[in-house]
Amino acid sequence: MPINRTAMIDYMDARIAKTDDPKHLELLNMLRAHMLGEVNEDVDALLATISKSRQQYRSWGSPEDMQPASREAIRAFYLERQALGQLYFQFDIDRLTVADDIIVTDGVMTSLFPGTTVVGMGLRTPRPEAVHEVTIRTIISWPFDEAGLIVGEESYSVVTGARPLADEEIPADYPAGLVG
């Protein structure tokens, strides 16, 4: 099961190449830098894209600990996501809308999760010991502050599939500590 972790970067590059509006280019490049921080699992680079004046992550329907509202909480949030292997994903963007103070992305996120995470999500699985491919349809609103930095993410998501992987389907670069 190959995961193209740079799919969202590729999409952003194509969108940037055909955008002429200077304000929109500024926001698109900032979001690209944020996404690159996620792909590279570089929490400091990612935090450099986050507003210093206000922060708000909101994941509708998720528990409070999935909704950090300060730079310190955002740092802790991403460090935890990294430790859980949740920065190992592919985001295939189908649509992107950009305005002067917000970008909205709509697409399918494919992640690999340990079975314990899948069970913790309330999903049933015949093999809770296995790594699972989980697909999630998600819309993310990315509001920006006056300085052109990202305020946070507001996401609306629904799991569309989950399947246990055979050992030979697990990518070689998937974090070893999350297998088995």
Summary of the structure (lengths in Angstrom):
residues: 180
radius of gyration: 16.4
end to end distance: 16.5
largest distance: 51.0
contacts: 520
relative contact order: 0.18
helix: 34%
strand: 29%
